[in-house]
Amino acid sequence: MTEHIEILDTTLRDGEQTCGVSFMPHEKLAIVRMMLEELMVDRIEIASARVSEGEVKSVSSICQWAEKAGVLDKIEVLGFVDGNISVDWIRQCGGKVINLLAKGSREHCEKQLGKTLPQHISDIKTTIGYANGNGIKVNLYLEDWSMGMQRDSQYVFDLVRALANEKIERFMLPDTLGVLNPNQVTDFVGQMVGHFPQLRFDFHAHNDYDMAISNVFAAVKAGVSGLHTTINGLGERAGNASIASVQAILKDHLHVNTNLNEERLMAASRMVESFSGIAIASNQPIVGENVFTQVAGVHADGDSKHNLYCNKLLPERFGRKREYALGKNSGKANIKKNLDELGMTLDEDSMRKVTARIIELGDRKELVTQDDLPFIISDVLKHDVSDEKVRLLGYNVALCNSLKPTCSLRLDINGQVFEETSSGDGQYDAFVRALRKIYKITLERKFPMLVNYAVSIPPGGRTDAFVQTIITWEFEGRTFKTRGLDADQTEAAIKATIKMLNIIENS
């Protein structure tokens, strides 16, 4: 087993084969820069040759940037044994590395190409010679290698043996249909390394049986030098091995090094989530919204006493922090953890009342955030409304066909009443623009920036269902969320906004 594993990320090639995903050229370039400059992957596969005219523009712009940045040798493009058409396509785009797709199983060779193994080998050698003659390095994909090893391993050995002395940088072993289990990977990769110890092998996992990460583990143990990953596990069908999970198992379980910068995994994940439109599951390892959130009160209690419920996956490694959920499973320890972060303390009786209220909200399936705590405390302990420094005294929003929505509002800030009117691109936008006038023009104060706006309703989607609006704000270097709940979406967003104003007034 090698002490250092090379990471090739194929989010922009195999990841783009996720149903419904298509990256724009400027998005591809942004992802490439993130991956190479910040996340520090060793290589990145950016496209398939001959796909479209749009891809020509995309690959060319990436290669131009990479050449200036001195990383052109890290840019790779999938190409085919097609009479040198792929090689010319890559060369014209400015690329210097082709990942050449050869047939790694007899079935693919004979039934898809209609050729014998010697004929296919001859064609591959011709393409390799042409690529090398044009200054292009070659890695060789053995497509359907996993089925090839299962059905006729001698075909695979004969193919690789015939090409072993060619100028091929790496032989890449894909589990194309995601059919292998870890025992098979250990066996098959072991045979490849054993038969050809002088060659470098990559392993390319697919997740059809939800075993991509387990198979990566087995492949590294069996002696591969490189692994193929994607951001958020994007890829054909059930996807590929997620780069975040791969990094975690390599470091924590196999004690193998990579060049990856763990702290930038989350940022890369969010960028690809935004560009791809494929939402990350909240329980996705490493990058999911909730994976560093403890729910059970006993866990928070154990963490307080001796980090009893922590493991090597410390959130700080990945630029994140541990959180303690508030809901029906909350105990006093969860609430105390959140209060500590807010710099607040409660006596035992008050803590008991607040705990009961949070559990009640959790039973109703309402999301309770840390930023809600001061308001829950105020409500439960029956504090006077005068503690609320910002109060919405009234508002009116108007929506008319062919006219911009407008909003007039009346607001009490620390006992001083303000009125303002504004139009906007939507009812809530008009409301926020009126607020900004009060804060930025009348009061000459900063107004928080809206970072994210999420709306959800309970399953079933009735027209009278409650709407839950969660808004993420950024103010003076701090990012926080507020939530509003109402049958009307605009009203829910307005409630969340008034909560935000009270938070900054009380900070």
C-alpha positions as CSV (number, residue, x, y, z in Angstrom):
1,M,0.0,0.0,0.0
2,T,1.4,3.4,-1.0
3,E,1.9,6.1,1.6
4,H,0.6,8.8,-0.8
5,I,-2.5,8.7,-3.0
6,E,-3.0,10.9,-6.0
7,I,-6.5,12.4,-6.4
8,L,-8.1,12.9,-9.8
9,D,-11.5,14.7,-9.5
10,T,-13.9,14.1,-12.4
11,T,-16.8,16.3,-11.2
12,L,-16.7,18.2,-14.5
13,R,-16.7,15.0,-16.7
14,D,-18.3,12.0,-15.0
15,G,-20.1,14.3,-12.5
16,E,-21.7,16.2,-15.3
17,Q,-23.2,12.9,-16.4
18,T,-25.5,13.2,-13.4
19,C,-29.1,13.4,-14.8
20,G,-30.0,17.1,-15.2
21,V,-26.5,18.5,-14.6
22,S,-24.8,20.8,-17.1
23,F,-22.2,23.3,-16.1
24,M,-21.8,26.6,-18.0
25,P,-18.2,27.4,-19.3
26,H,-17.7,30.1,-16.6
27,E,-18.9,27.7,-13.9
28,K,-16.5,25.0,-15.1
29,L,-13.6,27.5,-14.9
30,A,-14.6,28.6,-11.4
31,I,-14.8,25.0,-10.2
32,V,-11.4,24.2,-11.8
33,R,-9.8,27.1,-10.0
34,M,-11.3,26.2,-6.7
35,M,-10.2,22.6,-7.1
36,L,-6.6,23.3,-8.1
37,E,-5.8,26.5,-6.2
38,E,-7.7,25.9,-3.0
39,L,-8.7,22.3,-2.6
40,M,-5.4,21.2,-4.1
41,V,-6.5,18.1,-6.1
42,D,-3.6,16.6,-8.1
43,R,-5.5,16.3,-11.4
44,I,-8.9,17.2,-12.8
45,E,-10.8,15.7,-15.6
46,I,-12.8,18.5,-17.2
47,A,-14.7,17.1,-20.2
48,S,-15.2,14.4,-22.8
49,A,-13.9,15.2,-26.3
50,R,-16.2,15.8,-29.2
51,V,-19.3,16.5,-27.0
52,S,-20.4,19.9,-28.4
53,E,-19.2,23.2,-29.7
54,G,-19.9,24.7,-26.3
55,E,-17.5,22.2,-24.7
56,V,-14.8,23.4,-27.1
57,K,-15.1,26.9,-25.7
58,S,-15.2,25.6,-22.1
59,V,-12.1,23.4,-22.5
60,S,-10.2,26.0,-24.4
61,S,-10.8,28.7,-21.7
62,I,-9.8,26.3,-19.0
63,C,-6.6,25.3,-20.8
64,Q,-5.7,28.9,-21.5
65,W,-6.0,29.7,-17.8
66,A,-4.2,26.6,-16.7
67,E,-1.3,27.3,-19.0
68,K,-0.9,30.8,-17.5
69,A,-1.1,29.3,-14.0
70,G,1.5,26.6,-14.8
71,V,-0.9,23.7,-14.1
72,L,-1.8,22.6,-17.7
73,D,-0.4,19.1,-17.0
74,K,-3.1,18.7,-14.3
75,I,-5.9,19.2,-16.9
76,E,-7.2,16.0,-18.4
77,V,-9.9,15.2,-21.1
78,L,-11.6,11.9,-21.8
79,G,-11.0,10.8,-25.4
80,F,-11.7,7.8,-27.6
81,V,-9.9,5.4,-30.0
82,D,-11.5,7.1,-33.0
83,G,-8.9,7.5,-35.7
84,N,-7.2,10.4,-33.9
85,I,-10.2,12.7,-33.9
86,S,-10.2,13.0,-30.1
87,V,-6.5,13.7,-30.0
88,D,-6.9,16.5,-32.5
89,W,-9.9,17.9,-30.7
90,I,-8.0,18.1,-27.4
91,R,-4.9,19.5,-29.1
92,Q,-6.9,22.2,-30.8
93,C,-8.4,23.2,-27.4
94,G,-4.9,23.5,-25.9
95,G,-5.0,20.3,-23.8
96,K,-1.9,18.2,-23.0
97,V,-3.4,15.1,-21.4
98,I,-5.9,12.5,-22.9
99,N,-7.6,9.9,-20.8
100,L,-8.0,7.4,-23.6
101,L,-11.0,5.1,-23.3
102,A,-10.2,1.5,-24.3
103,K,-12.4,-1.6,-23.9
104,G,-11.5,-3.4,-20.7
105,S,-13.8,-6.4,-21.3
106,R,-14.1,-8.8,-24.2
107,E,-17.8,-8.2,-24.5
108,H,-17.3,-4.4,-25.1
109,C,-14.5,-5.1,-27.5
110,E,-16.3,-7.7,-29.6
111,K,-20.0,-6.6,-29.3
112,Q,-19.7,-2.8,-29.2
113,L,-16.7,-2.3,-31.4
114,G,-17.1,-5.5,-33.5
115,K,-13.3,-6.1,-33.2
116,T,-10.9,-8.7,-32.0
117,L,-8.5,-8.0,-29.2
118,P,-5.4,-7.7,-31.6
119,Q,-7.3,-5.3,-33.8
120,H,-8.3,-3.2,-30.8
121,I,-4.7,-3.2,-29.4
122,S,-3.4,-2.1,-32.8
123,D,-5.9,0.9,-32.9
124,I,-4.9,1.9,-29.3
125,K,-1.2,1.8,-30.1
126,T,-1.8,4.0,-33.2
127,T,-3.7,6.6,-31.1
128,I,-1.1,6.5,-28.3
129,G,1.7,7.1,-30.9
130,Y,-0.2,10.0,-32.5
131,A,-0.9,11.6,-29.2
132,N,2.7,11.3,-28.0
133,G,3.8,12.7,-31.4
134,N,1.7,15.8,-30.8
135,G,3.0,16.4,-27.2
136,I,0.0,14.9,-25.5
137,K,0.4,12.5,-22.5
138,V,-1.8,9.4,-22.3
139,N,-3.6,7.8,-19.4
140,L,-5.6,4.7,-20.4
141,Y,-9.1,3.9,-19.1
142,L,-10.0,0.2,-19.2
143,E,-13.8,0.7,-19.7
144,D,-15.9,-2.1,-18.1
145,W,-12.7,-3.4,-16.4
146,S,-14.8,-4.8,-13.4
147,M,-17.0,-6.9,-15.7
148,G,-13.9,-7.9,-17.7
149,M,-12.2,-9.3,-14.6
150,Q,-15.4,-11.1,-13.5
151,R,-16.0,-12.8,-16.9
152,D,-12.6,-13.1,-18.7
153,S,-9.7,-11.8,-16.7
154,Q,-7.3,-13.3,-19.3
155,Y,-8.6,-10.7,-21.8
156,V,-7.7,-7.9,-19.4
157,F,-4.2,-9.3,-18.8
158,D,-3.5,-9.8,-22.5
159,L,-4.6,-6.2,-23.2
160,V,-2.5,-4.6,-20.5
161,R,0.5,-6.9,-21.3
162,A,0.4,-5.8,-24.9
163,L,0.4,-2.1,-23.9
164,A,2.7,-2.2,-20.8
165,N,5.7,-0.8,-22.8
166,E,3.7,2.0,-24.5
167,K,4.1,5.6,-23.2
168,I,1.1,5.4,-20.9
169,E,1.3,7.3,-17.6
170,R,-1.4,5.5,-15.8
171,F,-3.8,2.5,-16.3
172,M,-7.2,3.5,-14.9
173,L,-9.4,0.7,-13.6
174,P,-13.1,1.7,-13.5
175,D,-15.9,-0.2,-11.9
176,T,-18.0,1.1,-14.7
177,L,-21.3,-0.3,-13.7
178,G,-20.7,-0.2,-9.9
179,V,-21.0,-4.0,-9.5
180,L,-18.0,-4.8,-7.3
181,N,-17.8,-5.4,-3.6
182,P,-14.7,-4.8,-1.5
183,N,-13.6,-8.4,-1.6
184,Q,-13.7,-8.5,-5.3
185,V,-11.8,-5.1,-5.5
186,T,-9.1,-6.5,-3.2
187,D,-8.8,-9.6,-5.5
188,F,-9.0,-7.9,-8.9
189,V,-6.8,-4.9,-8.0
190,G,-4.4,-7.2,-6.3
191,Q,-4.1,-9.3,-9.5
192,M,-3.4,-6.2,-11.6
193,V,-0.7,-5.0,-9.2
194,G,0.8,-8.5,-8.9
195,H,0.9,-9.1,-12.7
196,F,2.2,-5.6,-13.5
197,P,4.1,-4.2,-10.5
198,Q,5.9,-1.6,-12.7
199,L,2.7,0.1,-13.8
200,R,0.7,2.9,-12.0
201,F,-3.0,2.1,-11.5
202,D,-5.9,4.4,-10.7
203,F,-9.3,3.2,-9.3
204,H,-12.6,4.7,-10.4
205,A,-15.6,3.7,-8.3
206,H,-19.3,3.9,-8.9
207,N,-21.9,3.8,-6.2
208,D,-24.7,1.6,-7.6
209,Y,-24.6,-0.7,-4.6
210,D,-23.7,2.1,-2.2
211,M,-20.2,0.6,-1.9
212,A,-18.1,3.2,-3.7
213,I,-16.3,4.3,-0.5
214,S,-15.8,0.7,0.7
215,N,-14.4,-0.2,-2.7
216,V,-12.0,2.8,-2.6
217,F,-10.8,1.5,0.8
218,A,-10.2,-1.9,-0.7
219,A,-8.4,-0.5,-3.8
220,V,-6.0,1.5,-1.7
221,K,-5.2,-1.5,0.5
222,A,-4.6,-3.6,-2.7
223,G,-2.0,-1.1,-4.0
224,V,-3.5,1.5,-6.4
225,S,-1.7,4.8,-6.7
226,G,-4.6,7.1,-7.6
227,L,-8.3,7.5,-7.0
228,H,-11.1,9.2,-8.9
229,T,-13.6,11.2,-7.0
230,T,-16.3,13.8,-7.5
231,I,-17.6,16.7,-5.4
232,N,-20.8,15.6,-3.5
233,G,-20.6,12.2,-5.1
234,L,-22.1,13.4,-8.4
235,G,-21.9,11.0,-11.4
236,E,-23.7,8.6,-13.7
237,R,-26.6,6.8,-12.1
238,A,-26.0,6.5,-8.4
239,G,-22.8,8.6,-8.6
240,N,-19.1,8.3,-7.8
241,A,-17.0,8.3,-4.7
242,S,-17.4,11.6,-2.8
243,I,-14.1,13.4,-2.5
244,A,-14.9,14.4,1.1
245,S,-15.5,10.8,2.3
246,V,-12.5,9.6,0.4
247,Q,-10.3,12.1,2.1
248,A,-11.7,11.1,5.5
249,I,-11.1,7.4,5.2
250,L,-7.7,7.8,3.7
251,K,-6.5,9.9,6.5
252,D,-8.3,8.4,9.5
253,H,-8.5,4.7,8.6
254,L,-5.6,4.0,6.2
255,H,-3.2,6.7,7.4
256,V,-2.4,7.6,3.8
257,N,-1.5,11.1,2.7
258,T,-3.1,13.3,0.0
259,N,-2.4,16.8,-1.1
260,L,-6.1,17.8,-0.3
261,N,-6.8,20.9,1.8
262,E,-9.6,19.6,4.0
263,E,-10.7,23.0,5.1
264,R,-11.9,23.9,1.6
265,L,-14.0,20.7,1.1
266,M,-17.1,22.5,2.3
267,A,-16.6,25.5,0.1
268,A,-16.1,23.3,-3.0
269,S,-19.2,21.3,-2.0
270,R,-21.4,24.4,-1.8
271,M,-20.1,25.8,-5.0
272,V,-20.9,22.6,-6.9
273,E,-24.2,22.3,-5.2
274,S,-25.1,25.8,-6.4
275,F,-23.9,25.3,-10.0
276,S,-25.3,21.8,-10.4
277,G,-28.7,22.4,-8.8
278,I,-28.3,19.1,-7.0
279,A,-29.0,19.7,-3.3
280,I,-26.7,18.0,-0.7
281,A,-28.6,15.7,1.6
282,S,-28.5,17.0,5.2
283,N,-27.0,13.8,6.4
284,Q,-24.3,13.5,3.6
285,P,-21.0,12.7,5.4
286,I,-18.6,15.6,6.0
287,V,-20.5,18.2,4.0
288,G,-24.2,17.7,5.0
289,E,-25.9,20.4,6.9
290,N,-26.6,18.2,10.0
291,V,-23.6,15.9,10.2
292,F,-21.9,17.8,12.9
293,T,-25.1,18.4,14.9
294,Q,-25.8,16.4,18.0
295,V,-29.5,15.9,18.6
296,A,-29.8,13.7,21.7
297,G,-29.4,15.5,25.0
298,V,-27.2,12.7,26.4
299,H,-24.7,13.4,23.7
300,A,-24.4,17.1,24.5
301,D,-24.0,16.1,28.2
302,G,-21.2,13.6,27.3
303,D,-19.5,16.2,25.2
304,S,-19.6,18.7,28.0
305,K,-17.9,16.3,30.4
306,H,-15.1,14.8,28.3
307,N,-16.0,15.0,24.6
308,L,-17.4,11.5,25.0
309,Y,-19.4,11.6,21.7
310,C,-16.7,13.0,19.4
311,N,-14.6,11.1,16.9
312,K,-11.7,11.9,14.6
313,L,-14.2,13.7,12.3
314,L,-13.8,17.0,14.1
315,P,-15.8,19.7,12.3
316,E,-12.9,22.2,12.6
317,R,-10.9,20.0,10.2
318,F,-13.4,20.9,7.5
319,G,-13.9,24.5,8.4
320,R,-17.1,23.8,10.3
321,K,-18.2,23.7,14.0
322,R,-20.2,21.3,16.1
323,E,-23.8,22.3,16.9
324,Y,-26.4,21.0,19.3
325,A,-29.9,20.7,17.9
326,L,-33.0,22.1,19.6
327,G,-36.1,20.0,19.3
328,K,-38.1,17.2,21.0
329,N,-35.0,15.2,21.8
330,S,-33.3,18.2,23.4
331,G,-32.2,17.9,27.0
332,K,-30.9,20.7,29.2
333,A,-27.4,19.9,28.0
334,N,-28.3,20.8,24.4
335,I,-29.9,24.0,25.5
336,K,-27.0,25.0,27.8
337,K,-24.5,24.4,24.9
338,N,-26.5,26.9,22.7
339,L,-26.9,29.4,25.6
340,D,-23.2,29.2,26.2
341,E,-22.5,30.2,22.6
342,L,-24.9,33.1,23.0
343,G,-23.3,34.2,26.3
344,M,-26.6,33.6,28.2
345,T,-27.4,31.8,31.5
346,L,-30.6,30.6,33.1
347,D,-31.5,29.4,36.5
348,E,-32.8,25.8,36.9
349,D,-36.5,26.8,37.0
350,S,-36.2,28.9,33.8
351,M,-34.2,26.2,32.1
352,R,-36.9,23.6,32.9
353,K,-39.6,25.9,31.4
354,V,-37.5,26.7,28.3
355,T,-36.7,23.0,27.8
356,A,-40.4,22.1,27.9
357,R,-41.3,24.8,25.4
358,I,-38.6,23.6,22.9
359,I,-39.7,20.0,23.3
360,E,-43.3,21.1,22.6
361,L,-42.2,23.0,19.4
362,G,-40.2,19.9,18.4
363,D,-43.3,17.7,18.8
364,R,-45.0,20.0,16.3
365,K,-42.1,19.4,13.9
366,E,-41.1,23.0,14.0
367,L,-37.4,23.8,13.4
368,V,-35.9,25.6,16.4
369,T,-32.6,27.5,15.8
370,Q,-30.1,28.9,18.1
371,D,-31.2,32.4,17.0
372,D,-34.7,31.6,18.1
373,L,-33.6,31.0,21.7
374,P,-33.7,34.6,23.0
375,F,-37.3,34.9,21.7
376,I,-38.4,31.5,23.1
377,I,-36.9,32.6,26.4
378,S,-38.6,35.9,26.3
379,D,-42.0,34.2,25.5
380,V,-41.7,31.4,28.1
381,L,-40.6,33.7,30.9
382,K,-43.2,36.3,29.9
383,H,-40.9,39.2,29.5
384,D,-42.5,42.5,28.7
385,V,-42.8,43.4,25.0
386,S,-40.8,46.5,25.7
387,D,-37.7,44.2,25.6
388,E,-38.4,43.9,21.9
389,K,-36.5,46.8,20.6
390,V,-37.9,46.6,17.0
391,R,-41.6,46.2,16.5
392,L,-43.5,46.2,13.2
393,L,-46.5,48.4,13.9
394,G,-48.2,47.8,10.6
395,Y,-47.5,47.3,6.9
396,N,-49.4,47.1,3.6
397,V,-48.2,45.3,0.5
398,A,-49.8,45.7,-2.9
399,L,-49.5,43.4,-5.9
400,C,-51.0,44.5,-9.2
401,N,-50.6,43.0,-12.7
402,S,-48.1,44.9,-14.9
403,L,-47.0,47.1,-11.9
404,K,-44.1,46.6,-9.5
405,P,-45.2,45.4,-6.0
406,T,-45.1,48.1,-3.3
407,C,-44.9,48.1,0.4
408,S,-45.7,50.8,3.1
409,L,-44.6,50.1,6.6
410,R,-44.6,51.6,10.1
411,L,-41.7,50.5,12.4
412,D,-40.9,51.2,16.0
413,I,-37.1,51.2,16.7
414,N,-36.2,51.8,20.3
415,G,-39.3,53.8,20.9
416,Q,-38.9,56.0,17.7
417,V,-41.5,55.4,15.0
418,F,-40.6,55.5,11.3
419,E,-42.7,55.2,8.1
420,E,-41.5,54.4,4.7
421,T,-42.7,53.2,1.3
422,S,-40.9,51.4,-1.5
423,S,-41.4,49.3,-4.6
424,G,-39.5,46.1,-5.5
425,D,-39.3,43.0,-7.7
426,G,-41.6,41.1,-5.3
427,Q,-43.7,41.8,-2.2
428,Y,-40.9,40.8,0.2
429,D,-38.3,42.7,-1.8
430,A,-40.4,45.8,-1.6
431,F,-40.7,45.3,2.2
432,V,-36.9,45.0,2.6
433,R,-36.2,48.0,0.4
434,A,-38.5,50.1,2.6
435,L,-36.6,48.8,5.7
436,R,-33.3,49.7,4.0
437,K,-34.4,53.2,3.5
438,I,-35.1,53.6,7.2
439,Y,-31.8,52.1,8.3
440,K,-29.4,53.3,5.5
441,I,-30.9,56.7,4.6
442,T,-32.9,57.9,7.6
443,L,-30.7,56.4,10.4
444,E,-27.4,56.2,8.3
445,R,-26.8,52.7,9.7
446,K,-25.6,49.5,8.1
447,F,-28.2,47.0,7.0
448,P,-27.5,43.2,7.0
449,M,-26.9,41.4,3.7
450,L,-29.3,38.5,2.8
451,V,-27.2,35.5,2.0
452,N,-29.8,32.7,1.6
453,Y,-33.6,32.4,1.5
454,A,-35.2,29.0,2.0
455,V,-38.9,28.2,2.0
456,S,-40.5,24.9,3.0
457,I,-43.9,23.5,3.8
458,P,-45.0,20.3,5.6
459,P,-45.5,17.2,3.4
460,G,-48.8,17.2,1.6
461,G,-48.5,20.8,0.2
462,R,-52.0,22.0,1.1
463,T,-52.8,25.6,0.1
464,D,-53.4,26.5,3.8
465,A,-50.2,24.8,5.0
466,F,-47.8,26.8,7.2
467,V,-44.9,28.2,5.4
468,Q,-41.5,28.1,7.1
469,T,-39.0,30.7,5.9
470,I,-35.4,30.5,7.0
471,I,-33.2,33.4,6.0
472,T,-29.5,33.5,6.4
473,W,-28.0,36.9,7.1
474,E,-24.5,38.4,7.2
475,F,-23.7,41.4,9.4
476,E,-20.3,42.7,10.5
477,G,-18.5,39.5,9.8
478,R,-21.2,37.3,11.5
479,T,-23.5,34.9,9.7
480,F,-26.7,33.8,11.4
481,K,-30.2,32.5,10.5
482,T,-33.7,33.6,11.5
483,R,-37.0,31.8,10.9
484,G,-40.6,32.8,10.4
485,L,-43.7,30.6,10.4
486,D,-47.0,31.7,8.9
487,A,-49.7,30.6,6.5
488,D,-48.5,33.4,4.2
489,Q,-45.1,33.2,2.7
490,T,-44.5,37.0,2.7
491,E,-45.6,37.2,6.3
492,A,-43.3,34.4,7.3
493,A,-40.4,36.1,5.7
494,I,-41.3,39.4,7.4
495,K,-41.4,37.7,10.8
496,A,-37.9,36.3,10.1
497,T,-36.7,39.7,9.2
498,I,-38.0,41.4,12.3
499,K,-36.3,38.7,14.4
500,M,-33.1,39.6,12.5
501,L,-33.5,43.3,13.3
502,N,-34.0,42.5,17.0
503,I,-30.9,40.3,17.0
504,I,-28.7,43.1,15.7
505,E,-30.3,45.7,18.0
506,N,-29.5,43.5,21.0
507,S,-26.0,42.5,19.9
